[in-house]
Amino acid sequence: MKHVFMSLLLLTGISLGVSAQQAKTKVDVKDVPATVQTALKNAYPDAKDIEWKMKDGIYKASFEMGG
């Protein structure tokens, strides 16, 4: 019984991890609204290598700054 419980717990954790990974969708820069891109550039004018993702309708930018 203990092994069954641990196996179910492990499978649940793996399933949740996979679904969380898939929830964020990589977005091409041309699909990001101009207002969103402008807001990022105004807040972080030195941002480089910007990558966009979307989760639940919210855009997330990952970028590098400085050297």
Buried (B, 14 or more C-beta within 10 A) or exposed (E): EEEEEEEEEEEEEEEEEEEEEEEEEEBEEEEBEEEBBEEBEEEEEEBEEBEBBBEEEEBEBEEEEEE
